[in-house]
Amino acid sequence: MLDKLALRLAFAVAGMNFILPKLADVLQGQSPRVVAVVLCLPAAVLGTIAWFSVRSFAKSWPVLLCLAVAWFGLYRVSGVNVNRSAVFITYLTIIVPIATLVVRYRCWWHCAKIYVIANALAMGLALWFEYSIEGSSMMSAFYRFGFLVSEDGTQRLSNPNIVGGQLAFAAVLAFMLFLRGGLCLNRNGQWKTSGPPFSLGWTLFLSLGVVITASRGAFLAWFAGIGTLLFFGLHAQGQRRQTDIIVAGGLMMSLALLMAIATGFSPWESLQTRFDLGGNVWQASGRLEIWKNAFRAWTSSWQYFTLGTGAGVAPETLAHFLRIALPDGVTPAALDTHNTFVEWGLSFGLLGIVVGICLVVAVVYKAVQLDHRDGFFNRRALLLCFFLTSMNYVSFYQLFFISAGALILAMLSEPAPIVRKTPVTTANSPVARRRQVVHRDAALLVAVGVEMAGSGGLS
């Protein structure tokens, strides 16, 4: 009971992470990130205890090797930005025991449901805060939803790209929950439909959140994840549920068009405008130039090339390489790489790249293997969404990485089979067939013995 309560708390806190700075600003709280990590620690501690006795993908050698490389990178840090390094190591390490705890209690779908509901709640609170500030002119805030400006209006507490990426991941999870809700295994090992316990409305609400953030990377990740499930994940659904999905999608589009015609406001207008920027889209809003300079910084010395800059100091190293400083001209600046894979390569060099490729290959291979076994595309859809969002920003510095990483590691695990106290004895089961053979042989032996006794063969 305590373990499951700790898991619920961890996934709820991680799901609401982008609203926590706003809540801290309104309630005059301090260090919401530290408070959130502390609330996730019980699940991590309990998962560490269970780590030794649970078979999990989190114990595979690519995962452990990546952790070892990250800790070695922390050892090489010379104190440029210890806070960023500590956040990175904490998030990367804590997902392993949490994933192990999820596998132990086989509560992946339950934790995913909590994460989805927490994201929807955080989005609802964010919309409420926007309304309390903008009032009747709230529509103007939808030009880029997700900044969550402080009460005095002087500071942005969040980033629409990060909020959109997290909502995209949650929307794909919600759609997976909806598709799974109408399925169960029959005695012959085939999927059959049943009543859906999870509403499609969660997916629609979170998808709206992705659109109004006007984040191009988040929209592409959402489109890839949802599209994969739509085109490859509906074959096991009944015809009635397929019809429900088509009708719900058509109804959503009709309502959106009616709202646009009646009010003159379309939620997708800002997103469409950002896609119409021409060359800026192909240059990824200047990110391509940053990635090119990160490559030049990586190859600027043999130490950076082989071992990297160290955990958490890649932004400072990149800014120093480009000779960028703060307005005072003395204090070194930091330039974010805006890409998880580029950040990893610059931080840990060739060693980290080789280890990272091993992990990605192992993750993709395991996902394909398990999806083929189950006959679904769930794991591949979720991985595709997460990889695309990680190309838009450095995901392992965000608090939602704790829950997303734990869910990914847990879904690639194969827990030990459940031991039945009473064997299945249906007419066509292997146990029943073996019993029939034993009873037949026993009856034959009894008949032979009786016949021999009657003929004097035993005298």
KOLPA-767269 format. One line per field, with one value per residue (C-alpha): residue number from 0; x negated, z, y. Coordinates in nm, 2 decimals, always signed. Layout:
<recs>
n = (NUM/...)
east = (X/...)
up = (Z/...)
north = (Y/...)
</recs>
This chain:
<recs>
n = (0/1/2/3/4/5/6/7/8/9/10/11/12/13/14/15/16/17/18/19/20/21/22/23/24/25/26/27/28/29/30/31/32/33/34/35/36/37/38/39/40/41/42/43/44/45/46/47/48/49/50/51/52/53/54/55/56/57/58/59/60/61/62/63/64/65/66/67/68/69/70/71/72/73/74/75/76/77/78/79/80/81/82/83/84/85/86/87/88/89/90/91/92/93/94/95/96/97/98/99/100/101/102/103/104/105/106/107/108/109/110/111/112/113/114/115/116/117/118/119/120/121/122/123/124/125/126/127/128/129/130/131/132/133/134/135/136/137/138/139/140/141/142/143/144/145/146/147/148/149/150/151/152/153/154/155/156/157/158/159/160/161/162/163/164/165/166/167/168/169/170/171/172/173/174/175/176/177/178/179/180/181/182/183/184/185/186/187/188/189/190/191/192/193/194/195/196/197/198/199/200/201/202/203/204/205/206/207/208/209/210/211/212/213/214/215/216/217/218/219/220/221/222/223/224/225/226/227/228/229/230/231/232/233/234/235/236/237/238/239/240/241/242/243/244/245/246/247/248/249/250/251/252/253/254/255/256/257/258/259/260/261/262/263/264/265/266/267/268/269/270/271/272/273/274/275/276/277/278/279/280/281/282/283/284/285/286/287/288/289/290/291/292/293/294/295/296/297/298/299/300/301/302/303/304/305/306/307/308/309/310/311/312/313/314/315/316/317/318/319/320/321/322/323/324/325/326/327/328/329/330/331/332/333/334/335/336/337/338/339/340/341/342/343/344/345/346/347/348/349/350/351/352/353/354/355/356/357/358/359/360/361/362/363/364/365/366/367/368/369/370/371/372/373/374/375/376/377/378/379/380/381/382/383/384/385/386/387/388/389/390/391/392/393/394/395/396/397/398/399/400/401/402/403/404/405/406/407/408/409/410/411/412/413/414/415/416/417/418/419/420/421/422/423/424/425/426/427/428/429/430/431/432/433/434/435/436/437/438/439/440/441/442/443/444/445/446/447/448/449/450/451/452/453/454/455/456/457/458)
east = (+0.00/-0.28/-0.47/-0.17/-0.09/-0.45/-0.41/-0.09/-0.25/-0.55/-0.36/-0.11/-0.38/-0.58/-0.27/-0.19/-0.55/-0.50/-0.23/-0.44/-0.65/-0.32/-0.17/-0.49/-0.47/-0.10/-0.15/-0.49/-0.66/-1.02/-1.21/-0.92/-1.16/-1.33/-0.99/-0.88/-1.20/-1.15/-0.80/-0.94/-1.20/-0.98/-0.91/-1.28/-1.38/-1.12/-1.22/-1.58/-1.49/-1.30/-1.57/-1.76/-1.47/-1.28/-1.36/-1.34/-1.48/-1.61/-1.87/-2.00/-2.36/-2.29/-2.09/-2.35/-2.63/-2.46/-2.43/-2.80/-2.90/-2.68/-2.83/-3.17/-3.08/-2.97/-3.31/-3.48/-3.28/-3.49/-3.22/-3.09/-2.73/-2.69/-2.32/-2.25/-2.48/-2.30/-1.96/-2.07/-2.22/-1.92/-1.66/-1.86/-1.93/-1.58/-1.40/-1.56/-1.42/-1.08/-1.06/-1.15/-0.88/-0.62/-0.73/-0.71/-0.35/-0.25/-0.08/-0.21/+0.14/+0.24/-0.06/+0.00/+0.35/+0.24/-0.01/+0.25/+0.50/+0.22/+0.13/+0.49/+0.53/+0.22/+0.34/+0.68/+0.51/+0.29/+0.60/+0.76/+0.45/+0.45/+0.82/+0.77/+0.50/+0.65/+1.02/+1.25/+0.95/+0.82/+0.81/+0.50/+0.31/+0.36/+0.12/-0.15/+0.00/-0.25/-0.46/-0.28/-0.39/-0.45/-0.20/-0.40/-0.43/-0.81/-0.91/-0.81/-0.79/-0.77/-0.83/-0.55/-0.78/-0.84/-0.47/-0.36/-0.60/-0.48/-0.12/-0.19/-0.34/-0.04/+0.20/+0.04/+0.06/+0.43/+0.51/+0.33/+0.54/+0.85/+0.76/+0.66/+0.97/+1.19/+0.98/+0.92/+0.78/+1.01/+0.92/+0.78/+0.53/+0.72/+0.82/+1.19/+1.37/+1.52/+1.65/+1.40/+1.30/+1.10/+1.27/+1.15/+1.21/+0.87/+0.70/+0.90/+0.84/+0.46/+0.44/+0.60/+0.33/+0.06/+0.22/+0.25/-0.11/-0.20/-0.50/-0.59/-0.81/-0.54/-0.28/-0.50/-0.56/-0.19/-0.10/-0.35/-0.24/+0.13/+0.10/-0.10/+0.17/+0.45/+0.30/+0.15/+0.33/+0.69/+0.68/+0.76/+1.05/+1.41/+1.60/+1.81/+1.51/+1.35/+1.68/+1.68/+1.32/+1.41/+1.73/+1.55/+1.28/+1.53/+1.73/+1.42/+1.33/+1.68/+1.70/+1.36/+1.47/+1.80/+1.61/+1.38/+1.67/+1.87/+1.59/+1.33/+1.08/+0.91/+0.69/+0.46/+0.41/+0.08/-0.05/+0.03/-0.14/-0.46/-0.47/-0.44/-0.76/-0.94/-1.32/-1.29/-1.11/-1.38/-1.64/-1.45/-1.43/-1.81/-1.87/-2.06/-2.33/-2.35/-2.39/-2.66/-2.85/-2.81/-2.97/-3.26/-3.30/-3.30/-3.58/-3.78/-3.99/-4.07/-3.94/-3.60/-3.60/-3.66/-3.51/-3.30/-3.27/-3.12/-2.76/-2.56/-2.82/-2.76/-2.57/-2.86/-3.12/-2.93/-2.89/-3.26/-3.35/-3.14/-3.28/-2.94/-2.92/-2.66/-2.60/-2.88/-3.13/-3.29/-3.04/-3.03/-2.69/-2.52/-2.37/-2.12/-2.17/-1.79/-1.84/-1.87/-2.10/-2.33/-2.35/-2.44/-2.71/-2.87/-2.86/-3.01/-3.20/-3.26/-3.23/-2.88/-2.78/-2.87/-2.69/-2.39/-2.36/-2.37/-2.08/-1.87/-1.92/-1.84/-1.52/-1.40/-1.47/-1.29/-1.00/-0.96/-1.00/-0.73/-0.49/-0.52/-0.44/-0.13/-0.02/-0.02/-0.23/-0.19/-0.56/-0.68/-0.43/-0.53/-0.90/-0.85/-0.67/-0.93/-1.23/-1.07/-1.00/-1.36/-1.49/-1.31/-1.47/-1.69/-1.43/-1.64/-1.66/-1.28/-1.09/-0.85/-1.15/-1.12/-0.77/-0.83/-1.16/-1.02/-0.72/-0.95/-1.18/-0.89/-0.70/-1.01/-1.02/-0.87/-0.77/-0.78/-0.47/-0.19/-0.20/+0.16/+0.25/+0.51/+0.43/+0.66/+0.88/+1.08/+1.17/+0.90/+0.62/+0.29/+0.35/+0.69/+0.55/+0.27/+0.53/+0.74/+0.44/+0.35/+0.71/+0.73/+0.40/+0.50/+0.84/+0.66/+0.42/+0.71/+0.90/+0.59/+0.53/+0.89/+0.88/+0.55/+0.69/+1.00/+0.80/+0.57/+0.27/+0.20/+0.23)
up = (+0.00/+0.09/-0.23/-0.45/-0.27/-0.33/-0.70/-0.72/-0.55/-0.78/-1.11/-0.99/-0.90/-1.22/-1.43/-1.28/-1.29/-1.54/-1.32/-1.00/-1.06/-1.10/-0.79/-0.60/-0.73/-0.63/-0.29/-0.23/-0.20/-0.27/-0.49/-0.63/-0.81/-0.49/-0.32/-0.62/-0.61/-0.24/-0.30/-0.56/-0.33/-0.14/-0.46/-0.55/-0.21/-0.21/-0.57/-0.48/-0.22/-0.48/-0.75/-0.63/-0.66/-0.96/-1.32/-1.52/-1.83/-1.59/-1.48/-1.84/-1.91/-2.16/-1.89/-1.62/-1.85/-1.93/-1.56/-1.51/-1.79/-1.64/-1.29/-1.44/-1.62/-1.29/-1.14/-1.42/-1.36/-1.23/-1.05/-1.34/-1.28/-1.00/-0.97/-1.34/-1.30/-0.98/-1.14/-1.44/-1.23/-0.99/-1.27/-1.46/-1.16/-1.00/-1.29/-1.26/-0.91/-0.99/-1.31/-1.10/-0.85/-1.14/-1.28/-0.94/-0.89/-1.26/-1.24/-1.56/-1.69/-1.35/-1.33/-1.68/-1.60/-1.30/-1.51/-1.78/-1.52/-1.35/-1.69/-1.76/-1.41/-1.46/-1.79/-1.64/-1.36/-1.62/-1.82/-1.50/-1.41/-1.76/-1.73/-1.39/-1.55/-1.89/-1.80/-2.10/-2.33/-2.25/-2.62/-2.66/-2.42/-2.66/-2.91/-2.72/-2.43/-2.17/-2.07/-1.73/-1.65/-1.28/-1.08/-1.14/-1.51/-1.51/-1.55/-1.76/-1.54/-1.82/-2.19/-2.44/-2.62/-2.30/-2.20/-2.54/-2.55/-2.21/-2.32/-2.64/-2.45/-2.22/-2.51/-2.67/-2.33/-2.30/-2.64/-2.55/-2.24/-2.44/-2.69/-2.42/-2.22/-2.47/-2.49/-2.28/-2.34/-2.37/-2.28/-2.62/-2.60/-2.84/-2.79/-2.74/-2.67/-2.35/-2.20/-2.21/-1.86/-1.99/-2.19/-2.52/-2.38/-2.20/-2.54/-2.70/-2.41/-2.40/-2.78/-2.76/-2.52/-2.77/-3.04/-2.83/-2.72/-3.09/-3.05/-3.38/-3.23/-2.99/-3.26/-3.48/-3.19/-3.11/-3.47/-3.50/-3.18/-3.24/-3.61/-3.54/-3.30/-3.54/-3.85/-3.68/-3.34/-3.44/-3.60/-3.26/-3.19/-3.26/-3.55/-3.30/-3.12/-3.45/-3.55/-3.21/-3.27/-3.62/-3.50/-3.21/-3.44/-3.68/-3.40/-3.26/-3.60/-3.66/-3.32/-3.38/-3.72/-3.58/-3.30/-3.55/-3.77/-3.48/-3.28/-3.54/-3.32/-3.43/-3.17/-3.45/-3.60/-3.41/-3.49/-3.86/-3.85/-3.70/-3.97/-4.24/-4.15/-4.44/-4.40/-4.02/-4.01/-4.21/-3.99/-3.68/-3.55/-3.54/-3.38/-3.67/-3.63/-3.26/-3.34/-3.59/-3.34/-3.08/-3.32/-3.37/-2.99/-2.95/-3.20/-3.07/-2.84/-2.79/-2.44/-2.55/-2.84/-2.63/-2.28/-2.34/-2.13/-1.82/-1.69/-1.70/-1.83/-2.21/-2.23/-2.06/-2.28/-2.60/-2.50/-2.41/-2.74/-2.93/-2.70/-2.57/-2.24/-2.03/-2.09/-1.84/-2.09/-1.81/-1.68/-1.90/-2.06/-2.13/-2.46/-2.45/-2.72/-2.75/-2.83/-2.59/-2.82/-2.90/-2.53/-2.44/-2.71/-2.61/-2.24/-2.26/-2.59/-2.81/-2.50/-2.43/-2.79/-2.82/-2.49/-2.59/-2.93/-2.75/-2.52/-2.81/-3.02/-2.72/-2.64/-3.00/-3.05/-2.72/-2.81/-3.15/-3.01/-2.74/-2.98/-3.22/-2.94/-2.83/-3.17/-3.10/-3.18/-2.83/-2.73/-3.07/-3.08/-2.73/-2.81/-3.14/-2.95/-2.68/-2.92/-3.13/-2.82/-2.70/-3.03/-2.95/-2.60/-2.35/-2.19/-1.91/-1.74/-1.70/-1.41/-1.63/-1.74/-1.41/-1.50/-1.88/-1.84/-1.57/-1.79/-2.09/-1.89/-1.73/-2.05/-2.19/-1.90/-1.89/-1.53/-1.41/-1.50/-1.24/-1.06/-1.04/-0.71/-0.90/-1.24/-1.53/-1.60/-1.90/-2.15/-2.40/-2.16/-2.14/-1.78/-1.86/-2.15/-1.93/-1.66/-1.92/-2.03/-1.67/-1.59/-1.91/-1.83/-1.47/-1.58/-1.83/-1.56/-1.33/-1.60/-1.68/-1.32/-1.26/-1.57/-1.46/-1.11/-1.25/-1.46/-1.18/-1.32/-0.97/-0.78)
north = (+0.00/+0.24/+0.16/+0.23/+0.55/+0.67/+0.59/+0.78/+1.08/+1.08/+1.06/+1.32/+1.57/+1.50/+1.54/+1.88/+2.01/+2.29/+2.46/+2.43/+2.75/+2.94/+2.79/+2.88/+3.24/+3.27/+3.11/+3.28/+2.94/+2.87/+2.62/+2.43/+2.19/+2.09/+2.03/+1.82/+1.60/+1.55/+1.42/+1.18/+1.04/+0.79/+0.61/+0.62/+0.48/+0.20/+0.12/+0.10/-0.17/-0.36/-0.32/-0.63/-0.87/-0.75/-0.83/-0.51/-0.34/-0.08/-0.33/-0.39/-0.31/-0.02/+0.16/+0.10/+0.20/+0.53/+0.60/+0.52/+0.76/+1.03/+0.99/+0.99/+1.32/+1.47/+1.38/+1.57/+1.89/+2.18/+2.37/+2.59/+2.51/+2.26/+2.31/+2.21/+1.91/+1.79/+1.83/+1.62/+1.34/+1.34/+1.31/+1.05/+0.83/+0.85/+0.71/+0.36/+0.27/+0.43/+0.21/-0.09/-0.02/+0.01/-0.33/-0.49/-0.40/-0.43/-0.09/+0.07/+0.16/+0.29/+0.52/+0.63/+0.72/+0.92/+1.10/+1.19/+1.32/+1.53/+1.69/+1.77/+1.92/+2.13/+2.25/+2.34/+2.54/+2.71/+2.82/+2.94/+3.16/+3.30/+3.38/+3.55/+3.77/+3.84/+3.83/+3.87/+3.92/+3.57/+3.48/+3.70/+3.48/+3.19/+3.33/+3.13/+2.95/+2.82/+3.11/+3.14/+3.49/+3.58/+3.79/+4.11/+4.04/+4.06/+3.70/+3.40/+3.09/+2.83/+2.77/+2.68/+2.43/+2.24/+2.26/+2.15/+1.86/+1.73/+1.76/+1.58/+1.29/+1.29/+1.30/+0.99/+0.81/+0.91/+0.77/+0.45/+0.42/+0.48/+0.21/-0.04/+0.03/-0.15/-0.46/-0.77/-1.12/-1.41/-1.77/-1.85/-1.56/-1.33/-0.97/-0.90/-0.57/-0.46/-0.14/+0.16/+0.28/+0.58/+0.86/+0.99/+1.34/+1.34/+1.30/+1.57/+1.82/+1.75/+1.77/+2.12/+2.21/+2.10/+2.32/+2.64/+2.63/+2.69/+2.47/+2.32/+2.04/+1.94/+1.93/+1.71/+1.48/+1.46/+1.40/+1.12/+0.95/+0.98/+0.90/+0.58/+0.46/+0.55/+0.38/+0.08/+0.04/+0.01/-0.33/-0.50/-0.27/-0.36/-0.19/-0.01/+0.15/+0.24/+0.42/+0.60/+0.73/+0.85/+1.02/+1.18/+1.32/+1.45/+1.61/+1.78/+1.93/+2.05/+2.22/+2.38/+2.51/+2.64/+2.83/+2.98/+3.10/+3.23/+3.41/+3.48/+3.30/+2.97/+2.78/+2.66/+3.01/+3.08/+2.73/+2.78/+3.12/+2.97/+2.70/+2.97/+3.14/+2.98/+2.96/+2.99/+2.66/+2.48/+2.64/+2.51/+2.87/+2.90/+2.56/+2.42/+2.69/+2.61/+2.24/+2.31/+2.52/+2.24/+2.00/+2.25/+2.28/+1.90/+1.86/+2.16/+1.95/+1.58/+1.58/+1.72/+1.48/+1.17/+1.24/+1.56/+1.87/+1.70/+1.66/+1.98/+2.23/+2.19/+2.53/+2.72/+2.55/+2.63/+2.99/+3.01/+2.85/+3.12/+3.39/+3.49/+3.68/+3.86/+4.24/+4.32/+4.16/+3.95/+3.70/+3.39/+3.32/+2.99/+2.88/+2.60/+2.33/+2.28/+1.91/+1.62/+1.42/+1.71/+1.79/+1.43/+1.41/+1.74/+1.65/+1.30/+1.30/+0.99/+0.76/+0.89/+0.88/+0.51/+0.42/+0.63/+0.46/+0.12/+0.23/+0.37/+0.05/-0.17/+0.04/+0.03/-0.34/-0.43/-0.21/-0.37/-0.72/-0.67/-0.49/-0.77/-1.02/-0.82/-0.71/-0.34/-0.03/+0.13/+0.12/+0.25/+0.53/+0.65/+0.63/+0.82/+1.09/+1.11/+1.12/+1.40/+1.61/+1.55/+1.69/+2.02/+2.08/+1.90/+1.67/+1.53/+1.87/+1.88/+1.73/+1.54/+1.33/+1.14/+1.01/+0.98/+0.80/+0.56/+0.48/+0.41/+0.18/+0.00/-0.06/-0.24/-0.48/-0.83/-0.91/-1.27/-1.47/-1.49/-1.83/-1.96/-2.14/-2.34/-2.47/-2.39/-2.69/-2.59/-2.86/-2.76/-2.66/-2.85/-2.94/-3.09/-3.30/-3.44/-3.53/-3.71/-3.92/-4.01/-4.11/-4.32/-4.50/-4.56/-4.71/-4.93/-5.06/-5.14/-5.33/-5.54/-5.61/-5.72/-5.95/-6.11/-6.17/-6.33/-6.57/-6.67/-6.48/-6.34/-6.67)
</recs>
